[in-house]
Amino acid sequence: MTSSARFEDNHLWHVRSDLPGRVRLICQELLASPLLRHHCAVTLTSCHWLQGFRINSLQGSVVVRFPNHRRADLIELLLEALSLQIGRAHV
C-alpha cells in the first residue's frame, strides 16, 4: 500500500472521511459494545507513532491522526483495535 492509498470500507468499518494524516471510520459495533470501545482505546493508546485519536460512542466513530508515512501500518492497527479476538495470545 502506498502512502497515497485511500482507506476502503470493510466488514469492520465504513469510511466517513479520509484525509492526509487523518481518517474517520464508522464502526457499528462501537455503538453497542463498551468492551470494544475500551479495547480500541487501549490498543490505540499503546501505539507509539499515532498522533492522536478520538472515539465517539454516540456515533460509533473513531477519528485517528497519524503521520502519512505510517498509512500502510494503520490498517493493521485498526483491524486489531476494532475487533475482539477472544483467547488470542499477545506476543
Secondary structure, DSSP 8 states (H G I E B T S, - for coil): --TT------SS-EEEEEETTEEEEE-HHHHH-HHHHHHHHHHHHT-TT--EEEEETTTTEEEEE--GGGHHHHHHHHHHHT---TT----
